[in-house]
């Protein structure tokens, strides 16, 4: 074994993807060896190690292929992704390697990310016990993608730190939720890769003024008023009657939410202006939690009505409170 060259400053960390889809760092010596080959523009790097999901703690020879950013163990069929992480650049725990500021990548079915998103899509229970409009029996996920937007993540994390100081870390993390957002006529890829959800900011005609609206239940955002539909799975060809539906799963910093059942929009439909919203929030609240509401009108369905697409909704008023993380493409099952 070579001695660890502690005099070499490792600005970048090299990491390999574990079985659950998150990444674990190569040790310092391995990172130095990998970086040396990378700088010399070699096609491969070779390191030795024991912390891989194969073997019985024996020393294994590992190859890193810089062409397709994968790692493999000599003598077996184990292959996994690798990434080069710059400690000065924002990166999610399960993000794959990327050279550009924005990357949208497919999520593997066996990964932890896929399980979390699928559960949020299918398994959230309704308080009234009714079966949600979207369920495993009625719809099928065709494709799941992770949004890797460094700029938006950096802004989100900065807002998170500010909110930690303002409200306390534990309280903020307790109210940091995954919620559903329909991009309407805009392709979700463009929305997630651009300036963020504020490009899809609600108007003053919304129940709670101009803000970023999202829903606890995917069934709410599935409504034709919100969901993006296309004739192709990639979503390139918008079609109001297309068989493919696309929704965004967004992480929202709710902070201390103002919980209310009243609708702030005046009866004359003039809308609720931003100043009036801020007066209601004051210094105490950071967002609104309300409902359940139906997709097109306030309030839940009455006991005798047939409907299962109402949901609690969340409204955030600062662009950096919202981070688009996943795009789910799905179809409706034939009945």
C-alpha positions as CSV (number, residue, x, y, z in Angstrom):
1,X,0.0,0.0,0.0
2,X,1.2,3.5,-0.8
3,X,1.7,6.0,1.9
4,X,-1.0,8.7,2.0
5,X,0.3,11.9,0.4
6,X,-1.0,14.4,3.0
7,X,0.8,17.3,1.3
8,X,-1.5,17.1,-1.7
9,X,-4.7,19.3,-1.3
10,X,-7.7,17.4,-2.5
11,X,-10.2,20.0,-3.7
12,X,-12.4,17.4,-5.3
13,X,-13.8,14.3,-3.8
14,X,-14.5,11.2,-5.8
15,X,-17.5,9.1,-4.8
16,X,-19.1,5.9,-5.8
17,X,-22.9,5.1,-5.8
18,X,-24.1,2.6,-3.1
19,X,-26.9,0.2,-3.5
20,X,-29.5,2.6,-2.2
21,X,-28.6,5.3,-4.7
22,X,-26.6,7.6,-2.4
23,X,-22.9,8.2,-2.7
24,X,-20.0,7.3,-0.5
25,X,-16.5,8.8,-0.9
26,X,-13.4,7.0,-1.8
27,X,-10.8,7.4,0.9
28,X,-8.2,10.1,0.7
29,X,-5.5,7.9,-0.8
30,X,-7.9,6.6,-3.5
31,X,-9.0,10.1,-4.3
32,X,-5.5,11.3,-4.8
33,X,-4.7,8.4,-7.1
34,X,-7.9,9.0,-9.1
35,X,-7.3,12.7,-9.3
36,X,-3.8,12.1,-10.6
37,X,-5.0,9.9,-13.5
38,X,-7.9,12.4,-14.2
39,X,-5.4,15.3,-14.5
40,X,-3.3,13.3,-16.9
41,X,-6.4,12.7,-19.0
42,X,-6.1,8.9,-18.6
43,X,-9.0,6.7,-19.6
44,X,-8.9,4.7,-16.4
45,X,-7.8,4.9,-12.9
46,X,-7.0,1.9,-10.7
47,X,-7.3,1.8,-6.9
48,X,-7.5,-0.9,-4.2
49,X,-10.1,-1.0,-1.5
50,X,-12.4,-3.1,0.8
51,X,-15.5,-0.9,1.2
52,X,-17.5,-2.2,-1.8
53,X,-20.7,-4.3,-1.7
54,X,-18.9,-7.4,-3.0
55,X,-16.4,-9.8,-1.4
56,X,-15.7,-10.5,2.2
57,X,-13.7,-7.5,3.2
58,X,-10.8,-8.6,1.0
59,X,-8.7,-6.1,-0.8
60,X,-10.2,-5.6,-4.3
61,X,-8.9,-3.9,-7.4
62,X,-11.3,-1.2,-8.6
63,X,-11.3,0.4,-12.0
64,X,-12.7,3.9,-12.6
65,X,-13.7,4.6,-16.2
66,X,-13.7,8.3,-16.9
67,X,-15.5,7.8,-20.3
68,X,-18.8,6.8,-18.8
69,X,-18.1,7.7,-15.2
70,X,-18.5,4.2,-13.8
71,X,-16.5,2.0,-11.4
72,X,-16.2,-1.8,-11.5
73,X,-14.4,-4.5,-9.6
74,X,-11.9,-6.7,-11.5
75,X,-13.1,-10.3,-11.6
76,X,-16.8,-9.7,-10.9
77,X,-19.8,-8.2,-12.7
78,X,-20.4,-5.4,-10.1
79,X,-20.6,-1.9,-11.8
80,X,-21.7,1.4,-10.3
81,X,-21.7,5.1,-11.1
82,X,-19.0,7.5,-9.9
83,X,-19.0,11.2,-9.5
84,X,-16.5,14.0,-9.0
85,X,-17.7,16.3,-6.3
86,X,-16.3,19.9,-5.8
87,X,-16.7,20.9,-2.2
88,X,-17.5,24.5,-3.4
89,X,-20.4,23.4,-5.6
90,X,-23.9,22.4,-4.4
91,X,-24.7,18.8,-4.9
92,X,-27.6,16.6,-3.7
93,X,-26.9,13.3,-1.8
94,X,-28.0,11.1,-4.7
95,X,-27.1,13.3,-7.6
96,X,-25.1,11.7,-10.4
97,X,-22.0,13.2,-12.0
98,X,-22.6,16.3,-14.1
99,X,-20.4,18.9,-15.8
100,X,-23.1,21.4,-16.5
101,X,-25.1,23.6,-14.0
102,X,-28.3,21.7,-14.8
103,X,-28.8,18.0,-15.5
104,X,-32.0,16.0,-15.6
105,X,-31.3,12.2,-15.2
106,X,-33.4,9.1,-15.1
107,X,-34.0,7.6,-11.6
108,X,-33.4,3.8,-11.3
109,X,-36.3,1.8,-10.1
110,X,-34.2,0.0,-7.4
111,X,-33.0,3.3,-5.9
112,X,-34.1,4.9,-2.6
113,X,-35.2,8.1,-4.6
114,X,-37.6,6.1,-6.7
115,X,-39.2,4.5,-3.6
116,X,-39.6,7.9,-1.9
117,X,-41.2,9.5,-4.9
118,X,-43.4,6.6,-5.8
119,X,-44.7,6.5,-2.2
120,X,-45.5,10.3,-2.3
121,X,-47.3,9.7,-5.6
122,X,-49.3,6.7,-4.8
123,X,-49.4,6.1,-1.0
124,X,-50.5,9.3,0.7
125,X,-53.7,8.6,2.6
126,X,-56.7,10.9,2.5
127,X,-58.1,12.0,5.9
128,X,-61.6,11.0,4.8
129,X,-60.5,7.5,3.9
130,X,-61.5,7.8,0.3
131,X,-59.3,6.3,-2.4
132,X,-57.3,9.1,-4.1
133,X,-57.9,9.8,-7.7
134,X,-54.4,8.6,-8.4
135,X,-53.5,5.1,-7.1
136,X,-51.5,2.1,-8.2
137,X,-54.7,0.6,-9.6
138,X,-55.5,3.6,-11.8
139,X,-52.2,4.9,-13.0
140,X,-48.7,3.7,-13.9
141,X,-45.4,5.6,-13.6
142,X,-43.6,5.4,-17.0
143,X,-40.5,7.4,-16.1
144,X,-39.0,9.2,-13.2
145,X,-36.3,11.9,-13.5
146,X,-34.2,13.7,-11.0
147,X,-33.6,17.5,-11.4
148,X,-30.0,18.4,-10.7
149,X,-30.0,22.2,-10.8
150,X,-26.9,23.5,-8.9
151,X,-28.0,27.1,-8.9
152,X,-31.5,26.4,-7.5
153,X,-30.0,24.1,-4.9
154,X,-27.5,26.7,-3.8
155,X,-30.3,29.3,-3.4
156,X,-32.5,26.8,-1.6
157,X,-29.8,25.9,0.9
158,X,-29.0,29.6,1.5
159,X,-32.7,30.2,2.3
160,X,-32.7,27.1,4.5
161,X,-29.8,28.5,6.6
162,X,-31.5,31.8,6.9
163,X,-34.7,30.1,8.1
164,X,-32.8,27.9,10.5
165,X,-31.5,31.1,12.2
166,X,-34.9,32.6,12.2
167,X,-37.1,29.7,13.3
168,X,-34.7,27.0,14.6
169,X,-33.3,24.1,12.7
170,X,-35.5,21.4,14.1
171,X,-38.7,23.4,13.5
172,X,-37.7,24.2,9.9
173,X,-36.8,20.6,9.0
174,X,-40.0,19.3,10.5
175,X,-41.9,21.5,8.0
176,X,-39.8,20.9,5.0
177,X,-42.0,18.8,2.8
178,X,-42.3,17.2,-0.7
179,X,-45.3,18.6,-2.5
180,X,-46.8,18.3,-6.0
181,X,-46.8,21.0,-8.6
182,X,-48.4,21.0,-12.1
183,X,-46.6,23.2,-14.6
184,X,-49.7,23.7,-16.8
185,X,-48.8,24.6,-20.4
186,X,-45.0,24.7,-19.7
187,X,-42.9,21.6,-20.1
188,X,-41.7,20.6,-16.6
189,X,-38.1,20.1,-17.9
190,X,-37.9,23.7,-18.9
191,X,-39.4,24.9,-15.7
192,X,-37.1,22.9,-13.5
193,X,-34.0,23.7,-15.6
194,X,-34.7,27.5,-15.8
195,X,-35.2,30.1,-13.1
196,X,-37.3,27.9,-10.9
197,X,-41.0,27.7,-10.0
198,X,-41.3,31.4,-9.8
199,X,-41.7,31.4,-13.6
200,X,-44.9,29.6,-12.9
201,X,-45.9,32.0,-10.1
202,X,-49.6,32.1,-9.3
203,X,-51.5,35.3,-10.0
204,X,-53.2,37.6,-7.5
205,X,-56.4,35.7,-8.4
206,X,-55.2,32.7,-6.4
207,X,-56.9,31.9,-3.1
208,X,-53.9,33.3,-1.2
209,X,-52.6,35.9,-3.6
210,X,-49.5,35.7,-5.8
211,X,-47.3,32.8,-4.7
212,X,-46.0,29.4,-5.5
213,X,-48.9,26.8,-5.1
214,X,-48.3,23.1,-4.5
215,X,-50.4,20.3,-3.1
216,X,-50.0,17.4,-0.7
217,X,-51.9,15.0,-2.9
218,X,-50.8,14.3,-6.5
219,X,-54.5,13.9,-7.4
220,X,-55.0,17.6,-7.0
221,X,-52.2,18.6,-9.3
222,X,-53.3,15.9,-11.8
223,X,-56.4,18.1,-12.6
224,X,-56.4,19.4,-16.2
225,X,-56.1,22.9,-15.0
226,X,-52.6,22.2,-13.7
227,X,-51.0,19.0,-15.2
228,X,-48.8,19.1,-18.2
229,X,-49.9,16.5,-20.9
230,X,-48.1,15.3,-24.0
231,X,-48.4,12.8,-26.8
232,X,-44.8,11.5,-26.1
233,X,-43.2,10.2,-23.0
234,X,-40.4,12.8,-23.2
235,X,-42.9,15.6,-23.0
236,X,-41.7,17.5,-26.1
237,X,-45.1,17.6,-27.8
238,X,-47.7,19.2,-25.6
239,X,-51.2,17.7,-26.2
240,X,-54.2,18.5,-24.0
241,X,-55.5,15.1,-24.8
242,X,-52.2,13.2,-24.7
243,X,-51.8,9.9,-22.9
244,X,-48.7,11.1,-20.9
245,X,-49.0,13.2,-17.8
246,X,-46.1,15.0,-16.1
247,X,-45.9,16.4,-12.6
248,X,-43.1,18.0,-10.5
249,X,-42.3,16.9,-7.0
250,X,-41.0,19.9,-5.2
251,X,-39.3,20.3,-1.8
252,X,-40.8,23.3,0.0
253,X,-39.3,25.2,3.0
254,X,-42.6,26.0,4.8
255,X,-40.9,27.4,7.9
256,X,-43.7,28.4,10.3
257,X,-46.9,28.1,8.1
258,X,-50.0,30.1,8.7
259,X,-52.7,27.5,8.8
260,X,-56.1,28.7,7.7
261,X,-59.3,27.5,6.1
262,X,-60.5,31.0,4.9
263,X,-59.9,32.2,1.4
264,X,-58.2,35.5,1.2
265,X,-59.4,36.5,-2.3
266,X,-62.1,39.1,-2.0
267,X,-65.7,38.4,-3.2
268,X,-65.3,40.9,-6.1
269,X,-62.5,38.7,-7.6
270,X,-60.0,41.6,-7.6
271,X,-57.5,39.3,-6.1
272,X,-55.3,39.5,-3.0
273,X,-52.4,41.8,-3.5
274,X,-48.9,41.0,-2.3
275,X,-48.9,43.7,0.3
276,X,-52.1,42.4,1.8
277,X,-50.6,38.9,1.9
278,X,-47.5,40.2,3.7
279,X,-49.7,42.0,6.3
280,X,-51.4,38.6,7.1
281,X,-48.1,36.7,7.3
282,X,-46.3,39.4,9.3
283,X,-43.0,38.4,10.9
284,X,-44.4,35.3,12.4
285,X,-45.2,33.2,9.3
286,X,-43.3,32.1,6.3
287,X,-46.0,30.3,4.1
288,X,-49.6,29.3,4.0
289,X,-51.2,25.9,4.6
290,X,-54.8,25.6,3.8
291,X,-57.6,23.4,2.7
292,X,-58.4,20.8,1.7
293,X,-59.5,22.6,-1.4
294,X,-60.8,21.2,-4.7
295,X,-58.7,22.0,-7.8
296,X,-61.2,24.6,-9.1
297,X,-63.0,25.9,-6.0
298,X,-62.5,26.5,-2.4
299,X,-63.2,23.9,0.3
300,X,-63.4,20.1,0.3
301,X,-66.1,17.9,-1.3
302,X,-69.2,17.6,0.8
303,X,-69.9,14.2,2.3
304,X,-72.5,13.4,-0.4
305,X,-70.4,14.6,-3.3
306,X,-68.3,12.3,-5.4
307,X,-64.7,13.4,-5.6
308,X,-61.2,12.5,-4.5
309,X,-58.9,15.1,-5.9
310,X,-59.2,17.7,-3.2
311,X,-56.1,18.3,-1.1
312,X,-54.3,20.5,1.5
313,X,-52.4,23.1,-0.4
314,X,-49.2,25.0,0.4
315,X,-48.3,28.5,-0.8
316,X,-44.7,29.9,-0.5
317,X,-43.9,33.6,-1.3
318,X,-40.2,33.5,-1.9
319,X,-38.7,31.8,-4.9
320,X,-35.9,30.2,-2.9
321,X,-38.3,28.3,-0.7
322,X,-39.1,25.9,-3.5
323,X,-36.8,23.4,-5.1
324,X,-38.0,21.2,-8.0
325,X,-36.4,17.8,-7.4
326,X,-38.2,15.2,-9.5
327,X,-40.4,14.9,-12.7
328,X,-42.8,12.0,-12.8
329,X,-44.2,10.9,-16.1
330,X,-47.2,8.6,-15.9
331,X,-50.2,7.2,-17.8
332,X,-53.8,6.2,-16.9
333,X,-54.5,2.5,-16.8
334,X,-57.2,1.2,-19.1
335,X,-60.3,0.2,-17.2
